[in-house]
Amino acid sequence: MIKVSVMYPNTAGARFDHDYYRDKHMPMLKEKMGDACKSYTIDKGLAGGAPGAPAPYIGMCHIFCDSVESFQAAFGPHMKAIMADVPNYTDLKPVMQISEVVVG
């Protein structure tokens, strides 16, 4: 099992529409990826580790798939449409990481 994390840095003055991300973007991504997307989670940054510190990321998602290959095969054909939707909810450039899920 792998996890694809897409994280949006908490940048002063940036725009991020959490409702759109939750209600439109991520369901669209799941629909396009089909069964290759086993599940996904969405996080909304609240705070950093120190008292009063801002969250390093304003929002993020984690997409769970069986393998890197299954993610790429399902995401690749729809990448342009998925990426074209990004300006509808943010002006941030996401940071992406693919990880192996060691403990689930």
Secondary structure as GFF3:
##gff-version 3
##sequence-region A 1 104
A	DSSP	beta_strand	2	9	.	.	.	ID=ss1
A	DSSP	alpha_helix	18	20	.	.	.	ID=ss2
A	DSSP	pi_helix	21	25	.	.	.	ID=ss3
A	DSSP	alpha_helix	26	33	.	.	.	ID=ss4
A	DSSP	three_ten_helix	34	36	.	.	.	ID=ss5
A	DSSP	beta_strand	39	44	.	.	.	ID=ss6
A	DSSP	beta_strand	57	65	.	.	.	ID=ss7
A	DSSP	alpha_helix	68	75	.	.	.	ID=ss8
A	DSSP	three_ten_helix	76	78	.	.	.	ID=ss9
A	DSSP	alpha_helix	79	84	.	.	.	ID=ss10
A	DSSP	three_ten_helix	86	88	.	.	.	ID=ss11
A	DSSP	beta_strand	95	100	.	.	.	ID=ss12
###
